[in-house]
């Protein structure tokens, strides 16, 4: 027994066993880490079905691209960050989830992102400016104060906005940090059309969509146009044909909205660029997070076992006449 206790190899194995037991206890410490409190509001209007962005080497619709980037962002946000999820359609924004910690609730957040679908829209119009204002209003609630806003959209207003009734942001400007995240291509592209069950029905044609606003009063009455009537036809009586059945990323319009609302603009490409933009928002919070020691202890156990194996091999080369076995017979009893 004394001979066993004097063998360094046994003590190395005992140490490795002790380290493995420590791993089973799940030891951890605590450290302060910066986290990002965020709410992502995703545009689910029909123009987001336009296929003009590349994902995995093929063209996909904007909504799928935005969801993929959100999932990747979720994986790369540091523990201690919080993420809430919302939807925009018509002129309203609504929250699906209040912000929750991204590491403890990764599964729930990823499942919600996966299930977001354009058919969840409760109306067909797309009033981007009003939806942005509504989203900024949501972030005025006490539990959302100090949260950064990511408003993800292509900027396609449908029907077109009457300049006389543009949304004003005076009541919320400067009270929310965030930016509009633009998604989409630069080339006007046909918008897919679907029936009530979600089956494709080709693309929207010029006669399927309005090409000008006929709401309220015009900014300047077109008195010289045929069919004009100050009460019954204040925009004139002629049919206007444009390109509203085609869609592209309205980056300039989103930049303008960002300036009016006190927000920035970021074109969605890679998650690394998106994270860098989030870091510049200045919404970081220091949070105390558990620091798991198990990976380090596992590495120590592996290092000890590797060292044990290497030393035993080295010793056997130095003593080739020794009998095989766990213990050397150099000091065998006479």
C-alpha positions, 0 to 999 in steps of 0.5 A: 500500500505504501508503494501505491501511495508513493506512485506519482501516477496514482496521484495524477489520476486521483487529481483528475477524478477530483476535477471531474467530481468538481465539474459535476457540482457545476461550480461558477463565479460571478462577473460584470459584463455589458449587455444590450437591452433591445426590442426588435419590431419586424415589418410583416407587410406584403412588400416584405415577401419580395424576393430580392435579397441573397441568403445561402447563395439564393434569392429569398424574401425580405422577411426570411432574410430579416428573421435569419439575421435576428436568429444570428444576432440572438446567438451573438448577443452577450449574456445579460442582453435582453431582447423583445420581439414585436410586429408592425403592419398597417399603422400599428406596432405590437409586442409579442414578447417583452424583453427577456434575457437572451441566454436563459430564454434563447429557445423561446426567443428563437422559436418566436422568431421562427414562427413569425409569418406575414399572415399574422398581419391584421390589415393590409396597409403599410404606414411605415411612419405611423408604425415607427411612431407607435413603436417608439410610443411603446418604448415609453412604458416604464419597463421598456425605458432605456431599451434600444429599438430596431425597427426592421422594414423595407420602407415601402409605404402603401398606399403612398403618403399624402405629404399634407398628413405626414407623421410628426415625431415631436412628442417622442423624438429624443426619448428613444435610442435606436435605428431603422434597419433597412432590408431589401434590394435597390432594383424595383422588383415585383411583389408576390401575390398570395390567396387567403390560404397562402398559395402563390397567385403570381405577382401584383399588377399595376391595377392591383394597387393604388399609385397615389394617395387619395386620403384627405386634401391634396397639398396643392389642389390640381384644379387644371386636371380633368375631373377635378372637383373640390369636394368629390374629386379633390385629387382629380378624376384621372387614373394614375399609373405608377410603379407602386406594384414594384418594391425596393428598399426605400433607404433615402426615405428611411434615413429621412424618417430616422432624422425626423424621429431622432433615430439612425439608419442601418442597412441590414447585411451582416450580423457583425455590422449590425452588432457594431451599430448596436454597440454605437447606440449607447444603451449598454448596461452592466449586468452580473452574470454567472461565470461557468468554470466547467470548461476550464476544469474540463480543460485542466482534466484533459491536460492532466490526462494527456500529461500522464499518458505522455510521461508514462510513455516517456518513462517506458522508453527510458526503462525498456526492461521494466515489466509491463504493468501499472507499477514499475518493478524497479524496486521489487522485493528480494 
